[in-house]
Amino acid sequence: MEVVLSDSSVPGEGEHKMMDYIRQAKSHEGYNPNTRHCFYGADADLIMLSLLTHEPNFMIIREEHVIKKVKQGGVNRLDITKTFNFQLIFISLLREYFELEYRVLAQTMKMKLDIERVIDDFVFFCFFIGNDFLPSLSALDIAEGSLDSLIDLYKSHLPSMTDYITEAGTIYWDRAEPFIRMLGDHELEAFKMRIDSIKHAKEERIVSFSGDFNTVQTEVDRKTVIKNKVKAAINEKKLTKILHLKTKNRDKKQKKFWLLKRFEDEDTNEAAHGLSKHQKEIRSQ
């Protein structure tokens, strides 16, 4: 078994060092094209780098992360916890999905469908969403489904293309320009959707009052009514929380009471009848 050590004395990120090692291995005579590769790491860039190798047998092992929305002090936060479970990503299976996704367009294309070239173009336009080194475009956010939008744009543009955007690691900007123009048209739509979502969120946060609010004459009285209503709502929320805690504490006390009673009953039975054979075995252990 060969172990290769590349520490901090050699510049570069770990995943890029491993990619360089694979590229050098592929350039050697006698390299087995069926060699299996396995990456360990949770960085999403590993998926892109694995696709760019165009190796048929690639696997990524990563820890499972559970993301939960937690409210702390009135602020919604994302709590990311690492579990003891592992996830396996088979890049070969991902490549098959690429072929299923794009082969339906083969009859409408002006050029021959080449999944390897499609994968290279896919990695290229994923840079617009951003990575560890580049910020995303203002209209693109992966949380808003921008990756799906980019894939749909590329699929709609593919039948009119005469050649792929990238070739052997080179970006041909004259081929990329029509796609970028389509992306620019998508920006306006994305901004409109964001504005609509903000308006919708504001509408949901509007406080509704009873009919007596409309009978208030002056602005000062209106502010007083609003202040009292909000104060009453906060007090009601606090009261609900206190009642919940009281119920929770009462349940804990009841559970503790029944546990103590159980132990007292067992002690009484032991004093009256002595320990059973099974109990003696447990005590001896």
C-alpha positions as a Python dict, from the first residue, in 0.01 Angstrom:
ca = {
    (1, 'M'): (0, 0, 0),
    (2, 'E'): (130, 345, -95),
    (3, 'V'): (69, 638, 143),
    (4, 'V'): (117, 993, 12),
    (5, 'L'): (159, 1270, 270),
    (6, 'S'): (111, 1634, 168),
    (7, 'D'): (111, 1867, 468),
    (8, 'S'): (86, 2244, 505),
    (9, 'S'): (438, 2290, 368),
    (10, 'V'): (292, 2223, 23),
    (11, 'P'): (52, 2506, -79),
    (12, 'G'): (-300, 2424, -189),
    (13, 'E'): (-624, 2278, -61),
    (14, 'G'): (-639, 1909, 20),
    (15, 'E'): (-901, 1819, -242),
    (16, 'H'): (-704, 1995, -518),
    (17, 'K'): (-389, 1810, -416),
    (18, 'M'): (-575, 1481, -445),
    (19, 'M'): (-706, 1582, -787),
    (20, 'D'): (-352, 1660, -904),
    (21, 'Y'): (-246, 1317, -784),
    (22, 'I'): (-525, 1148, -984),
    (23, 'R'): (-443, 1350, -1297),
    (24, 'Q'): (-76, 1254, -1272),
    (25, 'A'): (-170, 889, -1221),
    (26, 'K'): (-392, 896, -1531),
    (27, 'S'): (-105, 1030, -1740),
    (28, 'H'): (118, 730, -1660),
    (29, 'E'): (138, 435, -1895),
    (30, 'G'): (-42, 128, -1773),
    (31, 'Y'): (-300, 324, -1575),
    (32, 'N'): (-608, 110, -1516),
    (33, 'P'): (-919, 308, -1629),
    (34, 'N'): (-1131, 97, -1391),
    (35, 'T'): (-941, 222, -1085),
    (36, 'R'): (-1176, 301, -797),
    (37, 'H'): (-1143, 630, -609),
    (38, 'C'): (-1292, 727, -275),
    (39, 'F'): (-1297, 1075, -120),
    (40, 'Y'): (-1370, 1149, 243),
    (41, 'G'): (-1507, 1495, 319),
    (42, 'A'): (-1825, 1700, 349),
    (43, 'D'): (-1726, 1981, 109),
    (44, 'A'): (-1970, 2011, -182),
    (45, 'D'): (-1678, 2104, -412),
    (46, 'L'): (-1572, 1738, -396),
    (47, 'I'): (-1874, 1650, -609),
    (48, 'M'): (-1773, 1899, -878),
    (49, 'L'): (-1409, 1793, -870),
    (50, 'S'): (-1505, 1426, -890),
    (51, 'L'): (-1720, 1495, -1196),
    (52, 'L'): (-1435, 1682, -1364),
    (53, 'T'): (-1206, 1379, -1342),
    (54, 'H'): (-1446, 1191, -1575),
    (55, 'E'): (-1349, 875, -1389),
    (56, 'P'): (-1617, 603, -1407),
    (57, 'N'): (-1569, 473, -1051),
    (58, 'F'): (-1577, 748, -793),
    (59, 'M'): (-1731, 755, -445),
    (60, 'I'): (-1754, 1021, -171),
    (61, 'I'): (-1799, 938, 198),
    (62, 'R'): (-1926, 1220, 416),
    (63, 'E'): (-2074, 1267, 762),
    (64, 'E'): (-2446, 1325, 786),
    (65, 'H'): (-2535, 1675, 904),
    (66, 'V'): (-2879, 1750, 1047),
    (67, 'I'): (-2998, 2110, 998),
    (68, 'K'): (-3265, 2242, 1233),
    (69, 'K'): (-3420, 2586, 1264),
    (70, 'V'): (-3381, 2709, 1621),
    (71, 'K'): (-3532, 3026, 1765),
    (72, 'Q'): (-3302, 3202, 2013),
    (73, 'G'): (-3404, 3534, 2162),
    (74, 'G'): (-3654, 3598, 1886),
    (75, 'V'): (-3394, 3527, 1615),
    (76, 'N'): (-3421, 3225, 1385),
    (77, 'R'): (-3089, 3041, 1359),
    (78, 'L'): (-2971, 2731, 1177),
    (79, 'D'): (-2837, 2465, 1409),
    (80, 'I'): (-2609, 2220, 1224),
    (81, 'T'): (-2518, 1903, 1412),
    (82, 'K'): (-2298, 1617, 1296),
    (83, 'T'): (-2433, 1266, 1347),
    (84, 'F'): (-2255, 931, 1360),
    (85, 'N'): (-2416, 828, 1031),
    (86, 'F'): (-2233, 840, 700),
    (87, 'Q'): (-2357, 920, 352),
    (88, 'L'): (-2227, 757, 35),
    (89, 'I'): (-2237, 951, -291),
    (90, 'F'): (-2181, 742, -600),
    (91, 'I'): (-2056, 976, -873),
    (92, 'S'): (-2113, 703, -1130),
    (93, 'L'): (-2484, 708, -1042),
    (94, 'L'): (-2487, 1088, -1072),
    (95, 'R'): (-2334, 1058, -1419),
    (96, 'E'): (-2615, 818, -1516),
    (97, 'Y'): (-2871, 1074, -1403),
    (98, 'F'): (-2701, 1334, -1623),
    (99, 'E'): (-2742, 1104, -1921),
    (100, 'L'): (-3110, 1042, -1843),
    (101, 'E'): (-3169, 1416, -1801),
    (102, 'Y'): (-3014, 1525, -2130),
    (103, 'R'): (-3051, 1238, -2375),
    (104, 'V'): (-3412, 1339, -2444),
    (105, 'L'): (-3269, 1650, -2614),
    (106, 'A'): (-3034, 1455, -2844),
    (107, 'Q'): (-3278, 1460, -3138),
    (108, 'T'): (-3328, 1838, -3120),
    (109, 'M'): (-2958, 1932, -3090),
    (110, 'K'): (-2744, 2062, -3376),
    (111, 'M'): (-2438, 1877, -3239),
    (112, 'K'): (-2379, 1528, -3106),
    (113, 'L'): (-2474, 1480, -2743),
    (114, 'D'): (-2160, 1428, -2534),
    (115, 'I'): (-2233, 1376, -2164),
    (116, 'E'): (-1871, 1446, -2068),
    (117, 'R'): (-1891, 1789, -2234),
    (118, 'V'): (-2232, 1853, -2073),
    (119, 'I'): (-2080, 1777, -1731),
    (120, 'D'): (-1799, 2026, -1799),
    (121, 'D'): (-2055, 2294, -1891),
    (122, 'F'): (-2258, 2207, -1579),
    (123, 'V'): (-1957, 2265, -1354),
    (124, 'F'): (-1890, 2592, -1537),
    (125, 'F'): (-2232, 2748, -1482),
    (126, 'C'): (-2239, 2624, -1121),
    (127, 'F'): (-1964, 2880, -1055),
    (128, 'F'): (-2231, 3149, -1091),
    (129, 'I'): (-2389, 3022, -768),
    (130, 'G'): (-2055, 3073, -592),
    (131, 'N'): (-1807, 2853, -408),
    (132, 'D'): (-1526, 2886, -153),
    (133, 'F'): (-1347, 3141, -370),
    (134, 'L'): (-1615, 3321, -571),
    (135, 'P'): (-1930, 3497, -447),
    (136, 'S'): (-2261, 3409, -610),
    (137, 'L'): (-2439, 3643, -849),
    (138, 'S'): (-2688, 3868, -674),
    (139, 'A'): (-2988, 3703, -840),
    (140, 'L'): (-2876, 3347, -767),
    (141, 'D'): (-2923, 3173, -436),
    (142, 'I'): (-2905, 2795, -405),
    (143, 'A'): (-3163, 2811, -124),
    (144, 'E'): (-3411, 2962, -373),
    (145, 'G'): (-3364, 2678, -622),
    (146, 'S'): (-3122, 2867, -848),
    (147, 'L'): (-2939, 2546, -941),
    (148, 'D'): (-3259, 2402, -1089),
    (149, 'S'): (-3316, 2730, -1274),
    (150, 'L'): (-2966, 2718, -1425),
    (151, 'I'): (-3019, 2359, -1540),
    (152, 'D'): (-3351, 2455, -1703),
    (153, 'L'): (-3189, 2754, -1877),
    (154, 'Y'): (-2906, 2538, -2010),
    (155, 'K'): (-3148, 2271, -2133),
    (156, 'S'): (-3357, 2532, -2315),
    (157, 'H'): (-3042, 2679, -2474),
    (158, 'L'): (-2877, 2348, -2568),
    (159, 'P'): (-3078, 2282, -2892),
    (160, 'S'): (-2967, 2616, -3038),
    (161, 'M'): (-2598, 2569, -2955),
    (162, 'T'): (-2350, 2471, -3226),
    (163, 'D'): (-2078, 2374, -2978),
    (164, 'Y'): (-2034, 2334, -2603),
    (165, 'I'): (-1931, 2628, -2384),
    (166, 'T'): (-1617, 2463, -2247),
    (167, 'E'): (-1357, 2240, -2404),
    (168, 'A'): (-1059, 2076, -2231),
    (169, 'G'): (-1072, 2325, -1944),
    (170, 'T'): (-1106, 2633, -2167),
    (171, 'I'): (-1411, 2861, -2155),
    (172, 'Y'): (-1520, 2997, -2494),
    (173, 'W'): (-1695, 3319, -2403),
    (174, 'D'): (-1849, 3370, -2746),
    (175, 'R'): (-2040, 3044, -2689),
    (176, 'A'): (-2117, 3139, -2329),
    (177, 'E'): (-2256, 3485, -2418),
    (178, 'P'): (-2606, 3368, -2524),
    (179, 'F'): (-2639, 3165, -2204),
    (180, 'I'): (-2527, 3462, -1994),
    (181, 'R'): (-2784, 3680, -2172),
    (182, 'M'): (-3054, 3430, -2076),
    (183, 'L'): (-2922, 3443, -1721),
    (184, 'G'): (-2951, 3823, -1728),
    (185, 'D'): (-3317, 3797, -1830),
    (186, 'H'): (-3368, 3556, -1539),
    (187, 'E'): (-3231, 3816, -1295),
    (188, 'L'): (-3533, 4045, -1337),
    (189, 'E'): (-3770, 3755, -1272),
    (190, 'A'): (-3570, 3648, -964),
    (191, 'F'): (-3577, 4000, -816),
    (192, 'K'): (-3953, 4025, -875),
    (193, 'M'): (-4005, 3694, -693),
    (194, 'R'): (-3800, 3818, -397),
    (195, 'I'): (-4000, 4142, -376),
    (196, 'D'): (-4327, 3945, -389),
    (197, 'S'): (-4207, 3712, -112),
    (198, 'I'): (-4110, 4012, 107),
    (199, 'K'): (-4452, 4173, 51),
    (200, 'H'): (-4623, 3844, 133),
    (201, 'A'): (-4419, 3807, 454),
    (202, 'K'): (-4510, 4162, 560),
    (203, 'E'): (-4878, 4092, 497),
    (204, 'E'): (-4862, 3788, 722),
    (205, 'R'): (-4706, 3995, 1002),
    (206, 'I'): (-4982, 4261, 1000),
    (207, 'V'): (-5160, 4271, 1338),
    (208, 'S'): (-5541, 4262, 1311),
    (209, 'F'): (-5749, 4448, 1568),
    (210, 'S'): (-6115, 4446, 1659),
    (211, 'G'): (-6366, 4693, 1519),
    (212, 'D'): (-6319, 4939, 1806),
    (213, 'F'): (-5981, 5040, 1657),
    (214, 'N'): (-6156, 5223, 1371),
    (215, 'T'): (-6358, 5432, 1619),
    (216, 'V'): (-6044, 5593, 1764),
    (217, 'Q'): (-6024, 5956, 1648),
    (218, 'T'): (-5672, 6087, 1715),
    (219, 'E'): (-5333, 5952, 1613),
    (220, 'V'): (-5218, 5950, 1977),
    (221, 'D'): (-5511, 5731, 2079),
    (222, 'R'): (-5444, 5495, 1788),
    (223, 'K'): (-5083, 5447, 1903),
    (224, 'T'): (-5205, 5382, 2257),
    (225, 'V'): (-5449, 5117, 2134),
    (226, 'I'): (-5177, 4949, 1929),
    (227, 'K'): (-4936, 4956, 2224),
    (228, 'N'): (-5194, 4803, 2459),
    (229, 'K'): (-5290, 4534, 2208),
    (230, 'V'): (-4926, 4433, 2150),
    (231, 'K'): (-4860, 4435, 2527),
    (232, 'A'): (-5163, 4214, 2587),
    (233, 'A'): (-5050, 3971, 2314),
    (234, 'I'): (-4699, 3947, 2469),
    (235, 'N'): (-4843, 3888, 2816),
    (236, 'E'): (-5071, 3617, 2680),
    (237, 'K'): (-4774, 3449, 2515),
    (238, 'K'): (-4572, 3463, 2839),
    (239, 'L'): (-4866, 3321, 3036),
    (240, 'T'): (-4899, 3032, 2791),
    (241, 'K'): (-4528, 2957, 2827),
    (242, 'I'): (-4549, 2966, 3210),
    (243, 'L'): (-4846, 2729, 3210),
    (244, 'H'): (-4659, 2494, 2979),
    (245, 'L'): (-4357, 2493, 3212),
    (246, 'K'): (-4579, 2433, 3517),
    (247, 'T'): (-4741, 2136, 3343),
    (248, 'K'): (-4401, 2002, 3244),
    (249, 'N'): (-4267, 2035, 3601),
    (250, 'R'): (-4580, 1871, 3741),
    (251, 'D'): (-4533, 1575, 3507),
    (252, 'K'): (-4170, 1545, 3618),
    (253, 'K'): (-4274, 1548, 3985),
    (254, 'Q'): (-4537, 1281, 3923),
    (255, 'K'): (-4286, 1064, 3741),
    (256, 'K'): (-4037, 1104, 4028),
    (257, 'F'): (-4309, 1020, 4282),
    (258, 'W'): (-4405, 697, 4110),
    (259, 'L'): (-4039, 594, 4073),
    (260, 'L'): (-3976, 650, 4444),
    (261, 'K'): (-4295, 461, 4530),
    (262, 'R'): (-4183, 171, 4312),
    (263, 'F'): (-3847, 152, 4487),
    (264, 'E'): (-4016, 172, 4829),
    (265, 'D'): (-4247, -114, 4733),
    (266, 'E'): (-3952, -321, 4617),
    (267, 'D'): (-3767, -254, 4943),
    (268, 'T'): (-4077, -357, 5139),
    (269, 'N'): (-4108, -678, 4941),
    (270, 'E'): (-3741, -756, 4992),
    (271, 'A'): (-3773, -705, 5368),
    (272, 'A'): (-4082, -926, 5385),
    (273, 'H'): (-3991, -1205, 5146),
    (274, 'G'): (-3621, -1166, 5086),
    (275, 'L'): (-3449, -1135, 4748),
    (276, 'S'): (-3551, -1357, 4462),
    (277, 'K'): (-3298, -1575, 4285),
    (278, 'H'): (-3297, -1344, 3983),
    (279, 'Q'): (-3252, -1034, 4205),
    (280, 'K'): (-2960, -1199, 4387),
    (281, 'E'): (-2789, -1272, 4051),
    (282, 'I'): (-2826, -908, 3948),
    (283, 'R'): (-2691, -784, 4283),
    (284, 'S'): (-2393, -1019, 4260),
    (285, 'Q'): (-2308, -886, 3915),
}
